[in-house]
Amino acid sequence: MIRNIFAAAFVAAPLFASPASADDYGKEDSCKYQGQVMAAVQSARLDRVPEAKVEETIRASNPEWPENFSNAIPQLTQHVYQMKRRDLKNIDLGEVFETQCVENWDQIQEMKKNLSGG
């Protein structure tokens, strides 16, 4: 499951980059916000929010992260909703996501650079 979260980080990384770049916040802040988004999606899953309503529900809660980080909610929702709820009860996806983001920051930035053609 941890490997799947890492894969989700790579898939979602480009989504955090627009319209303002997640890089503008620095590694620690950017990864913290990304972890908060993942935690919000996990919480929605555990609260039985229908998959189609996750983004609307999270945005309506006025999350404390910068708006552009919400761009990844649909992709992260797709990933988290593939997981069994019972598996989500024993792990803090936000913490795991944030840790993996920090540990793999350079790789993620290189991947985003390659995807944007820069």
Secondary structure, DSSP 8 states (H G I E B T S, - for coil): -HHHHHHHHHHHGGGGGSSS-GGGGHHHHHHHHHHHHHHHHHHHHHTT--GGGHHHHHHHT--SS-GGGGGGHHHHHHHHTTS-HHHHTT--HHHHHHHHHHHTHHHHHHHHHHHTT-
